Structure formats: C-alpha cells, structure tokens
Amino acid sequence: MRAARLIKMVLLLQARASMTAAELAEELEVSERTITRDAQALSEAGVPVYADRGRTGGYRLIGGYRTRLTGLARSEAEALFLSGVPGALREMGLEDAASAARLKVSAALLPSLSDASQNASQRFHLDAPGWFKETPAPALLPAVADAVWDDRPMVARYRRQDSEVERELEPYGLVLKAGVWYLCARVPDSGSHRVYRIDRFTSVEPAATDRFVRDEEFDLPAFWEERAAQFARAILREKAVLRLSPDGARQLPYVTDRAAAREVLADAEPDDQGRVTVTLPVESTVVAYSQLLLLGPEVEVLEPQELRDRLAATASRMAALYR
C-alpha cells in the first residue's frame, strides 16, 4: 500500500510544478504528517524531492527528474479508454484504476502537454441517463463487471416476470443504454448470445469453470445494434393508418419510433395537397394515442377506429375548453 502511495506521490509531483502538503494529503487521502514522512522516504531512496518552506512553499522535484514508473497495468489501460465516462467507471468499481491510469499518462507527457488531461475533461462530459429520472446503479454491477474483465463464467439468478431463473453465463460485455446497464452474455447450454438487464439480477456467483474461451469474432457494438433493432421491431405489434400534413410528416420521427417512421415516409407519395398516407407500426393504440396527440391537427388517424374515436373525443373536449 505504501509503495503504491509513494509512486503516486512522485507521479503527482512530476505532473505538476509544485504541490503543498495539504494538496498531496488530499490527493493521497492521508495526513500531512504522513506526507512529510513519505517525502523523507523518497529523498532517502534517491528521488530528488525538495521542500520549499514558508506559507507559499510546497514539495517539488528538482533537476528535471522524471520517473520511468509509468507502465500501465491491464486494468488501468482498459479503464483509460473509458475515462471520459466517470459515472460508468464509478458504478463498475473502476474509478481508482482510471485515476491511476490518467496520472501515469500525465506523468509520461511532455511538459508542454501537461494540461492535456484538464483540457479534455473541460471539453467533454457524458451524462448517460435520460432527463427527469434517476436510475441507481445495480448493486451487482461491480461483480458482473469483474467477471466481464476476467472472462470468468458466472451463475446468475434473475427475475423473469413472476419467477426467478438461474443460468450459467459467459459474460462478454456491458452496455449502458439511457442509464440502464445490460449484460451481453453467451449461454453455454445453447451457444447463443443474449441480453440481460443487470438490475434484474438477484445474485451472481462464480461458476465451476475458472475461465471461458472468448469468441474473438464477437463484435459487441454490432451485436448490440442488431439486438436493439430487433427489440424495437418486436414491440411494434400493431399498425395505424395515418394521413399527415407536410409538417406532420416532418415531425413524425420525433414523436414515434424513429426508424419505423422514416421507413414508411420514405415510400410515401404526397397527394395534391402535400399530404401523405402511411401505415405506421406502433406499440399499441394506448401508446400511439399519447404519441400522435403531440402532432395535433397535423395528423388524421384513419385506422384503427378505436384510436380515431379516442383522438376525436379528445379534440372535441379541447375545442370546448377554448370556445
């Protein structure tokens, strides 16, 4: 523990011109007295740490000293590629590894590039969850993430409707979608890859096998894109026939399923008034009602009659309110 702290202290001093004992103590999460002892230990080991006395004093490295202790560990290198998503790192338990990786990279940079890390962090931030909802990180996410990094099979119990199911999984990858964590895993019994919501896991335990052999041809982004498209198509079980004004046609992809709307609009031929008639896949009449209501008079529902009648009744009530 102390050796790692001493290395981090050297890297901090190498990345910055000077740091006070209080700043070092805060970064390393120790007391200022411990910083004084660590600086003395480094000096005795041949690291030229110099202490400037006085109110504006601090610790610094002299003589252009640069350490060669900048090799990245595997976990640090993997975490570095995710360092632009601090929330995801924290939820997976990789925040410390990413911090160490960034520090090592900063220490290896030329002095002229010493502000690169700060510049990047001030220019890019990813806030994954959607607006107006807080999605807590699943309690089992760190355990699942460890299994993913180490290619370790696991036995997971998860909720499926009103029951719990236990299954051995080979965890291939994690996906964070709109604040929700998903696991893409291979089921050894069937050999198929499936997607699981991690917040539905009730327990995760190591399987009897230490490690599994990963399929090197598995492409996580491509797999997720395909499954996401399949899911979107699967929930669109019903259809609605719509007549849209030019404004309604432009707005349709923003209030309903975007891919489905663009697909039906691509083949639509406008009439002499510029209106188009399309048959749009929808999740249900209830969902379609709330979506199409946003288009107001720019859409007319022709079918199903149930949806047409409900929108007509709503329009009548609104007209009565504004008379």
N, C-alpha and C positions, 0 to 999 in steps of 0.2 A: 504493500500500500504506500509506504513512504517513498520507495524508489519511483513509483509512478508519479507521485506528487512532485518530487524533485525534477523529474524530466519535464513535467508540465510547467513548472516554475521557470525552467530555463527557456522553454519554448515561448512562454508569455513575455519574458524579458527580451527575447530575440525578435519577437514580432512588434514590440513597442519600444520606444526610446527609453522610457523610464516609467516605473510604477512605484507608488507608495506602498508601505507595509499594509495599510488598510485596504488598498485596492487588491493586492495579492491575497490577503486573507479572505476577502470576499469571493474572489475567483476560485480559490482553492478550498474554501469552506473550512478554514482553520483559524486559530487565533493569531494575532500579530506577534505574540511571543514565539509561536511555532515558526512563523516566517523568519524571524531573526535567527533561530536555531538552524533552519534549513539553509539560509544564506551562508551561515558559517560552515555548514557541512559541504556545500558546493565549493566554497573557496578552498577548503582543505583538500577537496578532490581535484583541484586544478582548474575549476571553472572560474573565470575572472569576474566575479560578481562584486560590484563596488557600491558601497552605501554612501549616498550623499546626506550629510547631516543638515539639520535645520528644518524650519517649517515647510519649506518647499522641496525638501530633499526626497530621496527615494532610492530604489535599487535600479541598477543598470549594468549591462555587460560592457566591458571596455575592450579596446583593441580590435573591434570588428569581429569579435568571437561569434562563430556560428556552429551550432551542434549538427552532427550527422544523424542524430536520433530522430529521423523524420520518416522512416519506413512505415507505410500504412499496413495495419493488420487487415485481414479479410473483412471482418465485421465493420471496421471503420471505413474501408474502401466502398463497401456496399452501401453503408449509411450515407456516405458523402454524396452519392447520386440522388439521394432523397432529401438533401439538406435544405432544399427550397420549400419543403412542406413540414414545418416544425410541429404542427399539430399531429400529423400522422406519425412522425418519429416518436413523439411523446407517448402516443397511445400504444405503439408497438413495443415500447420499452427500449428504444434505440437512441434516446436523446443524448446520453453520455458518450456513446460511441461516435455520434455525429459531431459533437462538440470537440472531442479529441482529434477527429479527422480534420476538421476545419482548422484547428490550431496547428496541426502538423503541416498542412498545406501552406498556411500563412507564414510559418517559420521558414519554409523552403523557398518562398518567393523572394525575388529581388527587392531591395528596399523601396524602389520606385513603384512597386506593386503592392506595398503593404496595406493599402486601403482598399484593395480589390474586394475583400470579403464584405466590408461595410457598404461599399458602393452597390454590390449585388443585392444585399439584404434590404437596402433602402429603395430598390427599384423593382423588386418582385416579391409578391406575397400571395400565397394561395389560401383562400378561405373556402374549403370544400363544401360544407353543409349549405343547404338552401336557406332562404330567408325565413324568419319568424318561426324557427323551430330549433330546439336544442336536442341533438342526438348524442347521448352519453356513449362513450367508448365501451364496447363489450368487455366484461370482466375477464373473459378467457382469451382476449385478443393477444396479449403478450405470449401466452403459452402456445397459441396457434402460430404466431409469427416465429417463435423459436423453432418449431417443427418445420416450418417452410424453409428457413435459412439452412437448417442442418439436414434436410432431406430425410426426416425421421417419420416413419409411419405412426399414426395415432389412432386410437379408438375413441370415437366421439359419440356422445348421446345428444340428440337434438329433438326439439319439439316439432311434430308434424300434425297439424290440426289438433285433435284432442288426445293424441297419444305421444309417447316418446319412442324413438327408434335408435338403436345402437348400430354403428357401422365402422368398420376399419377403413381408413382413408390414407391415401398418399398425397399429402398437401403440396400442390405445385406452385400456387401463387395467391397473393392477396390483391383485392381490388377495392378501392374506396370510391363509392359512387354516391354523390349527393349526401354525404355524411354517413352513409351506411357501409359497413365493412362486409365483404363477401370473400369466401374461400373457394378457389378453383382447385378441385382435387380429383384424383383418379381413384376409382373404386376397384380394388384388386379382383374381386369376385367376377365382375363383368368386363373389366378392362376399359370402361367408358369414363370420360371426364364429366364431372357435374359441378354445379354451383350451389353453395350453401351460404345462407345468412348466418354470420357468426353470432349475432345476438340471440339466435335460437338454440345455440349450443348450451347444454346444461352441465356437461362435464367433458373433459379432454384428458386422456391418459396415454402414455407411451404404449405402442404395440409391442408384440413379442420380438419382431424383427428390428434390428438396430437402425438400418438404413435401407432405403429403396433406391433402385437404379432409375434415374430420371430419363425420360424420353427427350433426347436433345433436340428433336424436331418440334417439340411442343412450343407454340408461339402464344404467350399469354395475351398480348394485345389483340391478336387476330381471333383467338378463341373467345375472348370476352365480347368483342364486337359482334361476332356471329351469334352468340347466345343472347346478347342484349336485343339484337334484331329479332331473333326467334321469339323472345318473351313479348316484345312489343306487338308482334303479329298475332301471338296466341291469345292475347287479352282482347283483341278486336273481333269479337264473336258475332256482332250484329251489323246491320247496314242501315244507312239513312240516305234517302234521295233528296238532294238539296238543289235549289236554284239560287245562284249567287250573283249579286251585282259585281261590277269591277272592283269596288272597294272590299266587298265581302270576300272575293276570291284572293285578294292580296292579304287579307287578314286571317284567312282560314288556317294557314300553317302555324300561326301563333296562338291559336286557341284550342286546336285539336292535335292529334298525333301528327307531328311534322312530316314524317316520311310518307304516311298514308295520304295526307292532304296533297303533298307535292306530286305524288304518283297519279292521283286521279285528276288533278288540274292539268298535268302535262298533256293529257289526251283530250281535254275538253275543248269543244268548239263553241265560240260565243254566238248568240243569236243576233238579230238586227238591233237589239237594244244593249248589246255588250254583255248580256247575262250568260252564265254557263250553268248547265245542269250536270251534276256529278252524283255518283253513288259512292258514299264515303263509309269505309269500315269504322265502326265505333265500338266502344267497350260495352255500352248498354244504353237504353233510352234515358235512364236517370243521369248518367254521366254526360251523354250528348246534350241533354236539356241544359245543364249548367254551362256547358262549353258554348253552345250555339246562342244562348241568351246574350253572350258578350257581343255578338255581331249585330244585335238589334234588327233594324229594318233592312240590313244588307243581305239577309238570308231568308229564304222561304223554304220550309220543310214540306216536301211533297209526300214522303212516306218515311216511316210508318205513321198511320193515322193517329195513334196514341200520342206520339211525340208532337205531331202537328197540332192536335187539340190542346195539349198542355201549353205550348207556346202561345197559341191563340188566346187561351184564357188568361195567361199572364199579361199579354199585350193589352187585352181589354181592361184588366184591372189597373194597369199603368195609365192607360188613356183616361180612365175615370178619375184617377188621382190628379191629373194635370189639367182637367177641364176647368 
